[in-house]
Every structure is written in structure tokens, then in C-alpha cells.
Amino acid sequence: MQLGFDLLKIEGFEWDTGNLGHIQKHNINYRECEETFFNKQLVINEDQSHSQREERFRVYGKTNGGRLLFIIITIRNNKIRIISCRDQNKRERKEFQKTGGEYL
């Protein structure tokens, strides 16, 4: 599947205090979210069910410490803007495994 962006053209991450606060409620550090994008097992799918104003993507990935994360992102000005990040639930872990990820 063709994504609406090219990971090779991404110039970094964009955060705001609201999104940082949101992920902290899930006991996740913003660095964990960012490092997920540099790890080998990364699955990215379009998320057409949430936003009508901008293209969003569901990301299934693993941190350096092995934590499995589910992340919602959008791309703005060649930067990844993390909207939400939390631990994968059971269904998401199955999806991650089915598409090339692995359980711990």
C-alpha cells in the first residue's frame, strides 16, 4: 500500500503541550514514541476513520526497550506530529504480529 508521505523525507517530530500531556497519561515518554520510528518492525496504515480534515496514520511499533506501542500520527511540513500514543491492546498486538511484527 502506498502511504501519503515518504519516510525518507521526514525532517523530525512536532510536539505540542497537549499531545505531550496526553501520552504522559499513558505513562509513555515522548522519546519512546520517537524511537519507535527508527526500529525495524514498524507497521504504518492509513486511518480513514478519525479525521476528515487531515490524513492520519496508525502506527504499530516497538521501542528500544521492547514496549509495543500504538501511535496515531499526521504529517505536517515534513514532520511527524504524534496525536496519540499508548500501549498496544491484544487486538493490536495480533495485527502487529500478522503484518511482520513480533511478540515479546
CNS distance restraints for C-alpha pairs under 8 A (distance, minus, plus):
assign (resid   3 and name CA) (resid  45 and name CA) 7.54 0.50 0.50
assign (resid   3 and name CA) (resid  46 and name CA) 7.14 0.50 0.50
assign (resid   4 and name CA) (resid  55 and name CA) 7.75 0.50 0.50
assign (resid   5 and name CA) (resid   9 and name CA) 8.00 0.50 0.50
assign (resid   5 and name CA) (resid  75 and name CA) 7.58 0.50 0.50
assign (resid   6 and name CA) (resid  10 and name CA) 7.01 0.50 0.50
assign (resid   9 and name CA) (resid  78 and name CA) 6.53 0.50 0.50
assign (resid  10 and name CA) (resid  78 and name CA) 4.88 0.50 0.50
assign (resid  10 and name CA) (resid  79 and name CA) 5.47 0.50 0.50
assign (resid  10 and name CA) (resid  80 and name CA) 7.04 0.50 0.50
assign (resid  11 and name CA) (resid  78 and name CA) 5.72 0.50 0.50
assign (resid  11 and name CA) (resid  79 and name CA) 5.46 0.50 0.50
assign (resid  12 and name CA) (resid  78 and name CA) 7.53 0.50 0.50
assign (resid  12 and name CA) (resid  79 and name CA) 5.05 0.50 0.50
assign (resid  12 and name CA) (resid  80 and name CA) 6.33 0.50 0.50
assign (resid  13 and name CA) (resid  34 and name CA) 7.55 0.50 0.50
assign (resid  13 and name CA) (resid  79 and name CA) 5.03 0.50 0.50
assign (resid  13 and name CA) (resid  80 and name CA) 4.66 0.50 0.50
assign (resid  13 and name CA) (resid  81 and name CA) 5.86 0.50 0.50
assign (resid  13 and name CA) (resid  82 and name CA) 7.70 0.50 0.50
assign (resid  14 and name CA) (resid  79 and name CA) 6.04 0.50 0.50
assign (resid  14 and name CA) (resid  80 and name CA) 6.02 0.50 0.50
assign (resid  14 and name CA) (resid  81 and name CA) 4.86 0.50 0.50
assign (resid  14 and name CA) (resid  82 and name CA) 7.26 0.50 0.50
assign (resid  15 and name CA) (resid  19 and name CA) 6.59 0.50 0.50
assign (resid  15 and name CA) (resid  20 and name CA) 6.79 0.50 0.50
assign (resid  15 and name CA) (resid  81 and name CA) 6.26 0.50 0.50
assign (resid  15 and name CA) (resid  82 and name CA) 6.90 0.50 0.50
assign (resid  16 and name CA) (resid  20 and name CA) 6.28 0.50 0.50
assign (resid  17 and name CA) (resid  21 and name CA) 6.02 0.50 0.50
assign (resid  18 and name CA) (resid  22 and name CA) 6.19 0.50 0.50
assign (resid  19 and name CA) (resid  23 and name CA) 6.37 0.50 0.50
assign (resid  19 and name CA) (resid  82 and name CA) 7.11 0.50 0.50
assign (resid  19 and name CA) (resid  83 and name CA) 5.92 0.50 0.50
assign (resid  19 and name CA) (resid  84 and name CA) 6.78 0.50 0.50
assign (resid  20 and name CA) (resid  24 and name CA) 6.24 0.50 0.50
assign (resid  20 and name CA) (resid  30 and name CA) 6.89 0.50 0.50
assign (resid  21 and name CA) (resid  25 and name CA) 6.46 0.50 0.50
assign (resid  22 and name CA) (resid  26 and name CA) 7.17 0.50 0.50
assign (resid  22 and name CA) (resid  84 and name CA) 6.91 0.50 0.50
assign (resid  23 and name CA) (resid  27 and name CA) 6.68 0.50 0.50
assign (resid  23 and name CA) (resid  28 and name CA) 5.57 0.50 0.50
assign (resid  23 and name CA) (resid  29 and name CA) 7.16 0.50 0.50
assign (resid  23 and name CA) (resid  30 and name CA) 7.38 0.50 0.50
assign (resid  23 and name CA) (resid  84 and name CA) 6.32 0.50 0.50
assign (resid  23 and name CA) (resid  85 and name CA) 5.57 0.50 0.50
assign (resid  23 and name CA) (resid  86 and name CA) 6.76 0.50 0.50
assign (resid  24 and name CA) (resid  28 and name CA) 5.24 0.50 0.50
assign (resid  24 and name CA) (resid  29 and name CA) 6.42 0.50 0.50
assign (resid  26 and name CA) (resid  85 and name CA) 7.62 0.50 0.50
assign (resid  26 and name CA) (resid  86 and name CA) 5.76 0.50 0.50
assign (resid  26 and name CA) (resid  87 and name CA) 7.72 0.50 0.50
assign (resid  28 and name CA) (resid  32 and name CA) 6.76 0.50 0.50
assign (resid  28 and name CA) (resid  33 and name CA) 7.64 0.50 0.50
assign (resid  28 and name CA) (resid  85 and name CA) 7.54 0.50 0.50
assign (resid  28 and name CA) (resid  86 and name CA) 7.00 0.50 0.50
assign (resid  29 and name CA) (resid  33 and name CA) 6.97 0.50 0.50
assign (resid  30 and name CA) (resid  34 and name CA) 6.41 0.50 0.50
assign (resid  31 and name CA) (resid  35 and name CA) 6.04 0.50 0.50
assign (resid  32 and name CA) (resid  36 and name CA) 6.36 0.50 0.50
assign (resid  32 and name CA) (resid  63 and name CA) 5.79 0.50 0.50
assign (resid  32 and name CA) (resid  64 and name CA) 7.66 0.50 0.50
assign (resid  33 and name CA) (resid  37 and name CA) 7.52 0.50 0.50
assign (resid  33 and name CA) (resid  63 and name CA) 7.39 0.50 0.50
assign (resid  33 and name CA) (resid  69 and name CA) 7.66 0.50 0.50
assign (resid  33 and name CA) (resid  71 and name CA) 7.59 0.50 0.50
assign (resid  33 and name CA) (resid  85 and name CA) 6.97 0.50 0.50
assign (resid  34 and name CA) (resid  38 and name CA) 7.60 0.50 0.50
assign (resid  35 and name CA) (resid  39 and name CA) 6.81 0.50 0.50
assign (resid  35 and name CA) (resid  63 and name CA) 6.04 0.50 0.50
assign (resid  35 and name CA) (resid  64 and name CA) 6.87 0.50 0.50
assign (resid  36 and name CA) (resid  42 and name CA) 7.33 0.50 0.50
assign (resid  36 and name CA) (resid  61 and name CA) 5.58 0.50 0.50
assign (resid  36 and name CA) (resid  62 and name CA) 5.38 0.50 0.50
assign (resid  36 and name CA) (resid  63 and name CA) 4.84 0.50 0.50
assign (resid  36 and name CA) (resid  64 and name CA) 7.26 0.50 0.50
assign (resid  36 and name CA) (resid  69 and name CA) 7.89 0.50 0.50
assign (resid  37 and name CA) (resid  42 and name CA) 6.69 0.50 0.50
assign (resid  37 and name CA) (resid  61 and name CA) 7.32 0.50 0.50
assign (resid  39 and name CA) (resid  61 and name CA) 7.60 0.50 0.50
assign (resid  39 and name CA) (resid  62 and name CA) 6.86 0.50 0.50
assign (resid  39 and name CA) (resid  63 and name CA) 7.18 0.50 0.50
assign (resid  39 and name CA) (resid  64 and name CA) 7.38 0.50 0.50
assign (resid  41 and name CA) (resid  61 and name CA) 6.04 0.50 0.50
assign (resid  41 and name CA) (resid  62 and name CA) 6.77 0.50 0.50
assign (resid  41 and name CA) (resid 100 and name CA) 6.83 0.50 0.50
assign (resid  41 and name CA) (resid 101 and name CA) 5.38 0.50 0.50
assign (resid  41 and name CA) (resid 102 and name CA) 7.99 0.50 0.50
assign (resid  42 and name CA) (resid  59 and name CA) 7.10 0.50 0.50
assign (resid  42 and name CA) (resid  60 and name CA) 5.96 0.50 0.50
assign (resid  42 and name CA) (resid  61 and name CA) 4.74 0.50 0.50
assign (resid  42 and name CA) (resid  62 and name CA) 7.29 0.50 0.50
assign (resid  42 and name CA) (resid 101 and name CA) 7.31 0.50 0.50
assign (resid  43 and name CA) (resid  59 and name CA) 5.64 0.50 0.50
assign (resid  43 and name CA) (resid  60 and name CA) 5.02 0.50 0.50
assign (resid  43 and name CA) (resid  61 and name CA) 6.37 0.50 0.50
assign (resid  43 and name CA) (resid  96 and name CA) 7.02 0.50 0.50
assign (resid  43 and name CA) (resid  99 and name CA) 7.07 0.50 0.50
assign (resid  43 and name CA) (resid 100 and name CA) 7.76 0.50 0.50
assign (resid  43 and name CA) (resid 101 and name CA) 7.70 0.50 0.50
assign (resid  44 and name CA) (resid  57 and name CA) 6.49 0.50 0.50
assign (resid  44 and name CA) (resid  58 and name CA) 5.66 0.50 0.50
assign (resid  44 and name CA) (resid  59 and name CA) 4.53 0.50 0.50
assign (resid  44 and name CA) (resid  60 and name CA) 6.47 0.50 0.50
assign (resid  45 and name CA) (resid  57 and name CA) 5.51 0.50 0.50
assign (resid  45 and name CA) (resid  58 and name CA) 5.18 0.50 0.50
assign (resid  45 and name CA) (resid  59 and name CA) 6.55 0.50 0.50
assign (resid  46 and name CA) (resid  55 and name CA) 7.66 0.50 0.50
assign (resid  46 and name CA) (resid  56 and name CA) 6.17 0.50 0.50
assign (resid  46 and name CA) (resid  57 and name CA) 4.42 0.50 0.50
assign (resid  46 and name CA) (resid  58 and name CA) 6.11 0.50 0.50
assign (resid  47 and name CA) (resid  55 and name CA) 7.49 0.50 0.50
assign (resid  47 and name CA) (resid  56 and name CA) 5.24 0.50 0.50
assign (resid  47 and name CA) (resid  57 and name CA) 4.76 0.50 0.50
assign (resid  47 and name CA) (resid  58 and name CA) 5.74 0.50 0.50
assign (resid  48 and name CA) (resid  52 and name CA) 7.80 0.50 0.50
assign (resid  48 and name CA) (resid  55 and name CA) 7.44 0.50 0.50
assign (resid  48 and name CA) (resid  56 and name CA) 6.93 0.50 0.50
assign (resid  50 and name CA) (resid  56 and name CA) 7.65 0.50 0.50
assign (resid  51 and name CA) (resid  55 and name CA) 6.89 0.50 0.50
assign (resid  51 and name CA) (resid  56 and name CA) 6.79 0.50 0.50
assign (resid  54 and name CA) (resid  74 and name CA) 7.26 0.50 0.50
assign (resid  55 and name CA) (resid  74 and name CA) 6.11 0.50 0.50
assign (resid  55 and name CA) (resid  75 and name CA) 7.62 0.50 0.50
assign (resid  56 and name CA) (resid  72 and name CA) 6.87 0.50 0.50
assign (resid  56 and name CA) (resid  73 and name CA) 5.63 0.50 0.50
assign (resid  56 and name CA) (resid  74 and name CA) 4.68 0.50 0.50
assign (resid  56 and name CA) (resid  75 and name CA) 7.68 0.50 0.50
assign (resid  57 and name CA) (resid  72 and name CA) 5.71 0.50 0.50
assign (resid  57 and name CA) (resid  73 and name CA) 5.30 0.50 0.50
assign (resid  57 and name CA) (resid  74 and name CA) 6.24 0.50 0.50
assign (resid  58 and name CA) (resid  70 and name CA) 7.12 0.50 0.50
assign (resid  58 and name CA) (resid  71 and name CA) 5.89 0.50 0.50
assign (resid  58 and name CA) (resid  72 and name CA) 4.88 0.50 0.50
assign (resid  58 and name CA) (resid  73 and name CA) 6.69 0.50 0.50
assign (resid  59 and name CA) (resid  69 and name CA) 7.91 0.50 0.50
assign (resid  59 and name CA) (resid  70 and name CA) 5.73 0.50 0.50
assign (resid  59 and name CA) (resid  71 and name CA) 4.90 0.50 0.50
assign (resid  59 and name CA) (resid  72 and name CA) 6.18 0.50 0.50
assign (resid  59 and name CA) (resid  73 and name CA) 7.48 0.50 0.50
assign (resid  60 and name CA) (resid  68 and name CA) 7.38 0.50 0.50
assign (resid  60 and name CA) (resid  69 and name CA) 5.95 0.50 0.50
assign (resid  60 and name CA) (resid  70 and name CA) 4.94 0.50 0.50
assign (resid  60 and name CA) (resid  71 and name CA) 6.53 0.50 0.50
assign (resid  60 and name CA) (resid  88 and name CA) 7.74 0.50 0.50
assign (resid  60 and name CA) (resid  92 and name CA) 7.70 0.50 0.50
assign (resid  60 and name CA) (resid  96 and name CA) 6.08 0.50 0.50
assign (resid  61 and name CA) (resid  68 and name CA) 5.80 0.50 0.50
assign (resid  61 and name CA) (resid  69 and name CA) 5.43 0.50 0.50
assign (resid  61 and name CA) (resid  70 and name CA) 6.74 0.50 0.50
assign (resid  61 and name CA) (resid  96 and name CA) 7.65 0.50 0.50
assign (resid  61 and name CA) (resid 101 and name CA) 7.61 0.50 0.50
assign (resid  62 and name CA) (resid  66 and name CA) 5.55 0.50 0.50
assign (resid  62 and name CA) (resid  67 and name CA) 5.40 0.50 0.50
assign (resid  62 and name CA) (resid  68 and name CA) 4.54 0.50 0.50
assign (resid  62 and name CA) (resid  69 and name CA) 5.97 0.50 0.50
assign (resid  63 and name CA) (resid  67 and name CA) 5.16 0.50 0.50
assign (resid  63 and name CA) (resid  68 and name CA) 6.60 0.50 0.50
assign (resid  63 and name CA) (resid  69 and name CA) 7.43 0.50 0.50
assign (resid  66 and name CA) (resid 104 and name CA) 6.87 0.50 0.50
assign (resid  67 and name CA) (resid  87 and name CA) 7.42 0.50 0.50
assign (resid  68 and name CA) (resid  87 and name CA) 5.88 0.50 0.50
assign (resid  68 and name CA) (resid  88 and name CA) 5.74 0.50 0.50
assign (resid  68 and name CA) (resid  93 and name CA) 7.61 0.50 0.50
assign (resid  69 and name CA) (resid  85 and name CA) 6.73 0.50 0.50
assign (resid  69 and name CA) (resid  86 and name CA) 5.63 0.50 0.50
assign (resid  69 and name CA) (resid  87 and name CA) 4.52 0.50 0.50
assign (resid  69 and name CA) (resid  88 and name CA) 5.07 0.50 0.50
assign (resid  70 and name CA) (resid  85 and name CA) 5.73 0.50 0.50
assign (resid  70 and name CA) (resid  86 and name CA) 5.50 0.50 0.50
assign (resid  70 and name CA) (resid  87 and name CA) 5.84 0.50 0.50
assign (resid  70 and name CA) (resid  88 and name CA) 5.05 0.50 0.50
assign (resid  70 and name CA) (resid  92 and name CA) 7.52 0.50 0.50
assign (resid  71 and name CA) (resid  82 and name CA) 7.07 0.50 0.50
assign (resid  71 and name CA) (resid  83 and name CA) 7.53 0.50 0.50
assign (resid  71 and name CA) (resid  84 and name CA) 5.60 0.50 0.50
assign (resid  71 and name CA) (resid  85 and name CA) 4.31 0.50 0.50
assign (resid  71 and name CA) (resid  86 and name CA) 6.59 0.50 0.50
assign (resid  72 and name CA) (resid  82 and name CA) 6.11 0.50 0.50
assign (resid  72 and name CA) (resid  83 and name CA) 5.43 0.50 0.50
assign (resid  72 and name CA) (resid  84 and name CA) 5.08 0.50 0.50
assign (resid  72 and name CA) (resid  85 and name CA) 6.44 0.50 0.50
assign (resid  73 and name CA) (resid  80 and name CA) 6.53 0.50 0.50
assign (resid  73 and name CA) (resid  81 and name CA) 5.50 0.50 0.50
assign (resid  73 and name CA) (resid  82 and name CA) 4.53 0.50 0.50
assign (resid  73 and name CA) (resid  83 and name CA) 5.33 0.50 0.50
assign (resid  73 and name CA) (resid  84 and name CA) 7.14 0.50 0.50
assign (resid  74 and name CA) (resid  80 and name CA) 6.13 0.50 0.50
assign (resid  74 and name CA) (resid  81 and name CA) 5.34 0.50 0.50
assign (resid  74 and name CA) (resid  82 and name CA) 6.72 0.50 0.50
assign (resid  74 and name CA) (resid  83 and name CA) 7.29 0.50 0.50
assign (resid  75 and name CA) (resid  79 and name CA) 5.56 0.50 0.50
assign (resid  75 and name CA) (resid  80 and name CA) 4.90 0.50 0.50
assign (resid  75 and name CA) (resid  81 and name CA) 5.86 0.50 0.50
assign (resid  76 and name CA) (resid  80 and name CA) 6.64 0.50 0.50
assign (resid  76 and name CA) (resid  81 and name CA) 6.77 0.50 0.50
assign (resid  88 and name CA) (resid  92 and name CA) 5.44 0.50 0.50
assign (resid  88 and name CA) (resid  93 and name CA) 5.90 0.50 0.50
assign (resid  89 and name CA) (resid  93 and name CA) 6.16 0.50 0.50
assign (resid  90 and name CA) (resid  94 and name CA) 6.40 0.50 0.50
assign (resid  91 and name CA) (resid  95 and name CA) 6.36 0.50 0.50
assign (resid  92 and name CA) (resid  96 and name CA) 6.03 0.50 0.50
assign (resid  93 and name CA) (resid  97 and name CA) 6.13 0.50 0.50
assign (resid  93 and name CA) (resid 103 and name CA) 7.28 0.50 0.50
assign (resid  94 and name CA) (resid  98 and name CA) 6.05 0.50 0.50
assign (resid  95 and name CA) (resid  99 and name CA) 6.25 0.50 0.50
assign (resid  96 and name CA) (resid 100 and name CA) 6.44 0.50 0.50
assign (resid  96 and name CA) (resid 101 and name CA) 4.93 0.50 0.50
assign (resid  96 and name CA) (resid 102 and name CA) 6.92 0.50 0.50
assign (resid  97 and name CA) (resid 101 and name CA) 4.30 0.50 0.50
assign (resid  97 and name CA) (resid 102 and name CA) 4.82 0.50 0.50
assign (resid  97 and name CA) (resid 103 and name CA) 6.71 0.50 0.50
